[in-house]
């Protein structure tokens, strides 16, 4: 059975539109990060999580970033 070649191999430019992204400063993008890191779905983080959930998760991410920076700088 012959393999099908992808569009990029045939010179086809693909879809004429670009897939959108959440703006950097939006809760949508942050909800994707939280879902990736802590589980769940971005939709659930935006619609079902409480302010305490958001605050706790963001606090944990900040602590992890600080630990990573300290390890990187040898502190």
Secondary structure, DSSP 8 states (H G I E B T S, - for coil): ------HHHHT----SS------TTSHHHHHHHHHHHH-S-HHHHHHT--HHHHHHHHHHHHHHHHHHHHHHHT-
